Amino acid sequence: MRVDVLGVSFDNLTLDEAVDKAVRLLEEDRPHMMATANPEMIQKAAKDPQFAKVLHDADLVIPDGIGVIYAARILGRPLKSRVPGVDFAAKLMDYMAANGKRLYLLGAKPGVAEDAAKSLQAQHPGLLICGTHDGYFQEDAPVIAAIREAKADVVFVCLGFPRQEKWAAAHGAETGARLLIGLGGSLDVFAGRVQRAPEIMQKLGLEWLFRLYQEPSRIGRMARLPLILFQAAGARIQGK
């Protein structure tokens, strides 16, 4: 079951349920695309019809952002829980390590994906990372060919939205992978370049505040996020 939050439909799943669905998608012999959507992506989709369609057609969309959860509550159709992309990826990698699935890391600055691979293999013994590529490429064909030749089952596409979702939707079938997941800046986290918020802040939904502390330059983007709550309230009043 999906829940519409201001034009973007989210799978109403817990973290474990989302991983279970991803595992089922991996068992199907065709490509799938997954999005980890936050309030900024909802706002972008409202202005970008192509991006909105990509999210609509995605096989799995999880709410990665406390603002999505609050907006859904205001709209009167609450989601079960927030599903952080980093936490989702960690549980999926545990499954992959235990079942011989192959992972490809795509995105971030040169060198970050390689560092992330080393860290992830240490954290998830047995995890098979079959290749990496940075996000600073101009031509798609060589990257597609590299993923296909690596025989990847899963690709973490970390190119920033909406590029990563559009890229996965456009080229997923060509890569031969079964599941392509847009994961934003997760490679920087996996590589240790960016620190996650303390666990208590994660539980309180305050990761955005910790991120702002780390990167004050994001204040302009953060200042726009409360807008989604006002939009949700307006939609609720209008009966949408």
C-alpha positions as CSV (number, residue, x, y, z in Angstrom):
1,M,0.0,0.0,0.0
2,R,1.3,3.5,-0.9
3,V,0.5,6.8,0.8
4,D,0.4,10.0,-1.2
5,V,2.3,12.9,0.4
6,L,1.9,16.0,-1.7
7,G,2.1,14.2,-5.0
8,V,4.8,11.6,-4.2
9,S,3.6,8.1,-3.2
10,F,5.5,6.3,-0.5
11,D,5.5,2.6,0.4
12,N,4.0,2.4,3.9
13,L,6.6,0.0,5.3
14,T,8.8,-0.3,8.4
15,L,12.6,-0.6,7.8
16,D,12.5,-4.4,8.0
17,E,9.5,-4.6,5.7
18,A,11.2,-2.3,3.2
19,V,14.3,-4.6,3.2
20,D,12.1,-7.6,2.7
21,K,10.4,-6.0,-0.3
22,A,13.8,-5.1,-1.8
23,V,14.9,-8.7,-1.4
24,R,11.8,-9.9,-3.3
25,L,12.6,-7.4,-6.1
26,L,16.2,-8.8,-6.2
27,E,14.7,-12.3,-6.9
28,E,12.9,-11.0,-10.0
29,D,14.8,-11.3,-13.3
30,R,14.3,-7.7,-14.4
31,P,15.6,-4.2,-13.4
32,H,14.0,-2.2,-10.5
33,M,14.5,1.3,-9.3
34,M,14.2,2.4,-5.7
35,A,14.1,6.0,-4.3
36,T,14.8,7.2,-0.8
37,A,12.7,10.4,-0.9
38,N,12.9,13.4,1.5
39,P,11.0,16.7,1.6
40,E,13.4,18.4,-0.9
41,M,12.6,15.7,-3.4
42,I,8.8,16.2,-2.9
43,Q,9.3,19.9,-3.6
44,K,11.4,19.2,-6.6
45,A,8.9,16.7,-8.0
46,A,6.2,19.4,-7.8
47,K,8.2,21.5,-10.3
48,D,9.7,18.8,-12.4
49,P,7.2,16.5,-14.2
50,Q,9.9,14.1,-15.4
51,F,11.2,13.6,-11.9
52,A,7.7,13.2,-10.6
53,K,7.0,10.4,-13.1
54,V,10.3,8.7,-12.2
55,L,9.3,8.6,-8.5
56,H,5.7,7.5,-9.5
57,D,7.1,4.6,-11.5
58,A,9.7,3.5,-8.9
59,D,9.3,0.0,-7.6
60,L,10.0,1.1,-4.0
61,V,9.9,4.6,-2.4
62,I,10.8,5.0,1.2
63,P,10.4,8.1,3.5
64,D,14.0,9.2,4.2
65,G,13.3,12.4,6.1
66,I,11.4,13.3,9.2
67,G,9.6,16.1,7.3
68,V,7.9,13.4,5.2
69,I,6.6,11.7,8.3
70,Y,5.2,14.9,9.8
71,A,3.6,15.9,6.5
72,A,1.9,12.6,6.2
73,R,0.5,12.9,9.8
74,I,-0.8,16.4,9.0
75,L,-2.5,15.0,5.9
76,G,-4.2,12.4,8.0
77,R,-2.6,9.4,6.4
78,P,0.4,8.6,8.6
79,L,3.3,6.4,7.5
80,K,4.5,3.6,9.7
81,S,7.9,5.0,10.3
82,R,10.8,6.9,8.8
83,V,13.2,4.6,6.8
84,P,16.7,6.3,6.6
85,G,18.4,5.3,3.4
86,V,21.7,4.6,5.2
87,D,20.0,2.2,7.7
88,F,18.1,0.5,4.9
89,A,21.3,0.0,2.9
90,A,23.1,-1.5,5.9
91,K,20.4,-4.1,6.4
92,L,20.3,-4.9,2.7
93,M,24.1,-5.3,2.6
94,D,23.8,-7.8,5.5
95,Y,21.4,-9.9,3.3
96,M,23.7,-9.5,0.3
97,A,26.8,-10.6,2.2
98,A,25.0,-13.7,3.4
99,N,23.6,-14.6,-0.1
100,G,26.4,-13.8,-2.5
101,K,24.9,-10.8,-4.1
102,R,27.1,-8.4,-5.9
103,L,27.2,-4.6,-5.2
104,Y,28.4,-1.7,-7.3
105,L,29.1,1.7,-5.8
106,L,28.5,4.7,-8.2
107,G,28.9,8.3,-7.2
108,A,30.6,10.9,-5.0
109,K,34.0,12.5,-5.6
110,P,37.0,10.5,-6.9
111,G,38.3,8.1,-4.3
112,V,35.3,8.2,-2.0
113,A,33.6,5.1,-3.5
114,E,36.8,3.1,-3.1
115,D,37.1,4.2,0.6
116,A,33.5,3.3,1.1
117,A,34.0,-0.1,-0.4
118,K,36.8,-0.9,2.1
119,S,34.8,0.3,5.0
120,L,31.7,-1.6,4.0
121,Q,33.5,-4.8,3.4
122,A,34.9,-4.5,6.9
123,Q,31.5,-3.8,8.4
124,H,29.7,-6.5,6.4
125,P,32.0,-9.6,6.2
126,G,31.5,-11.5,3.0
127,L,30.0,-8.5,1.1
128,L,31.1,-8.7,-2.5
129,I,31.7,-5.2,-4.0
130,C,32.2,-5.8,-7.7
131,G,33.2,-2.3,-8.7
132,T,33.2,1.4,-8.1
133,H,33.0,4.6,-10.1
134,D,32.9,8.2,-9.1
135,G,30.0,10.5,-10.0
136,Y,32.1,12.9,-12.1
137,F,31.5,11.4,-15.5
138,Q,30.3,13.0,-18.7
139,E,29.4,9.9,-20.8
140,D,27.0,7.3,-19.6
141,A,28.0,4.4,-21.9
142,P,31.4,3.6,-20.2
143,V,29.8,3.5,-16.8
144,I,26.9,1.4,-18.0
145,A,29.3,-1.0,-19.6
146,A,31.4,-1.2,-16.4
147,I,28.4,-2.1,-14.3
148,R,27.2,-4.7,-16.8
149,E,30.7,-6.3,-17.0
150,A,30.9,-6.4,-13.2
151,K,27.7,-8.4,-13.1
152,A,26.2,-6.3,-10.4
153,D,23.0,-7.3,-8.7
154,V,22.6,-4.0,-6.8
155,V,23.9,-0.5,-7.6
156,F,24.0,2.3,-5.1
157,V,23.5,5.3,-7.3
158,C,24.8,8.3,-5.3
159,L,24.7,11.2,-7.8
160,G,22.4,13.5,-5.9
161,F,18.7,14.0,-6.8
162,P,17.1,14.2,-9.3
163,R,20.1,13.0,-11.4
164,Q,20.5,9.7,-9.6
165,E,16.8,8.7,-10.0
166,K,16.6,9.8,-13.6
167,W,19.9,8.0,-14.4
168,A,18.7,4.8,-12.7
169,A,15.3,4.9,-14.5
170,A,16.9,5.6,-17.9
171,H,19.8,3.1,-17.7
172,G,18.8,0.5,-15.3
173,A,18.0,-2.1,-17.9
174,E,21.2,-1.5,-19.7
175,T,23.3,-2.2,-16.6
176,G,22.0,-5.7,-16.1
177,A,21.5,-5.0,-12.4
178,R,18.3,-6.0,-10.7
179,L,18.0,-3.1,-8.2
180,L,19.3,0.4,-8.5
181,I,18.9,2.6,-5.4
182,G,19.3,6.3,-5.2
183,L,21.2,7.0,-2.0
184,G,22.4,10.6,-2.3
185,G,25.4,11.3,-0.1
186,S,25.5,7.9,1.5
187,L,28.9,7.1,0.1
188,D,30.5,9.9,2.0
189,V,29.0,8.5,5.2
190,F,30.1,4.9,4.4
191,A,33.6,6.3,3.6
192,G,33.8,8.2,6.9
193,R,33.9,11.6,5.2
194,V,30.6,12.6,6.8
195,Q,29.7,11.7,10.3
196,R,26.1,10.6,11.1
197,A,24.2,12.3,14.0
198,P,24.4,10.7,17.4
199,E,21.9,7.9,17.9
200,I,19.7,10.0,20.2
201,M,19.4,12.7,17.5
202,Q,18.5,10.1,14.9
203,K,15.7,8.7,17.1
204,L,14.4,12.3,17.7
205,G,14.4,13.0,14.0
206,L,17.1,15.7,14.4
207,E,19.6,14.4,11.9
208,W,19.0,17.5,9.8
209,L,20.1,19.7,12.7
210,F,23.4,17.8,13.1
211,R,23.9,18.0,9.3
212,L,23.4,21.8,9.5
213,Y,25.9,22.0,12.3
214,Q,28.4,20.1,10.1
215,E,27.6,22.1,7.0
216,P,26.4,25.6,7.9
217,S,26.3,26.4,4.1
218,R,23.1,24.2,3.9
219,I,21.1,26.7,5.9
220,G,19.4,28.1,2.7
221,R,18.2,24.6,1.8
222,M,17.2,23.8,5.4
223,A,15.2,27.0,5.7
224,R,12.9,25.8,2.9
225,L,12.0,22.5,4.5
226,P,9.3,23.7,7.0
227,L,7.4,24.8,3.9
228,I,6.4,21.2,3.3
229,L,4.5,21.2,6.6
230,F,2.6,24.4,5.6
231,Q,1.8,22.8,2.3
232,A,0.5,19.7,4.0
233,A,-1.6,21.7,6.3
234,G,-3.0,23.7,3.4
235,A,-3.8,20.5,1.5
236,R,-5.6,19.0,4.5
237,I,-7.7,22.2,4.9
238,Q,-8.6,22.0,1.2
239,G,-9.5,18.3,1.5
240,K,-6.8,17.1,-0.8
